[in-house]
């Protein structure tokens, strides 16, 4: 018996009857010989962790463009906080922690440079639209490894695709990540907004603080405990009505106070203009993109989709560098 087979047997013995067992996966698009050490979801987690798209997350905006300070969240630190929240919940509920971690680490791979500002502009410019969750799946299915993709299991791709509010994953592990994403970004965005002097904790309505807690640590503790308590030994991941409503009210407060705040988001129009110019440039000069992308066009992929692939994969700094290369006279460029 291999190490992997022993681990799969342990899942039967230790995990909840509602857990997604590794040996019951719907599998990959392309069959592969199993690893002798790692069950399939652990193998997927490792593939995501080692892929280029994951490494680029460290230089992609979460909420604040060019913040002055080293402690503001990036897209990668957000991803790691989502993973930590999700693993805590999954372990308490005896669900598949490897599957949860793989989904969490992969859920934002498709995010653009400059946060949601980049997503908005590509969605407007591309006739087929652009959504970061769909782009994340496109990355793991097609774009990574020079066009081979990562060949992840169906369950991981389903969780990545359906982590947003408007959709629902098919596994409890995916549902955990869906909640954990919201919990993470609400709370670290509050922390960053306080650090950026856009708000103070006392700005949060007292009714919300009475229900969820007076600071981020208390609120995280309240929300995670509520999910665990209400989901224990049940075939769903749920929250109590009171806590869920308070979380929704806190999200609404954040949209008004931070996500549309002129101080926090005042530079976004510049970022949108930058990406719009790059999109137009690559549509007019597609052969200036790297060979992987020009090869995709030659193979019949829609040109504007390939241009979106290239731009969406850029870090903030790389997008700025390409804009400077194409549109700023060399004598004016800052070395």
Helices and strands as residue ranges (DSSP letters): H 3-14, G 22-24, H 40-49, H 52-56, G 57-59, H 75-93, H 97-106, H 115-125, H 132-138, I 139-143, H 144-147, H 154-161, H 172-195, G 201-203, H 206-212, H 216-231, H 241-254, I 255-259, H 262-265, H 268-284, G 286-288, H 291-298, H 303-312, H 316-327, G 330-332
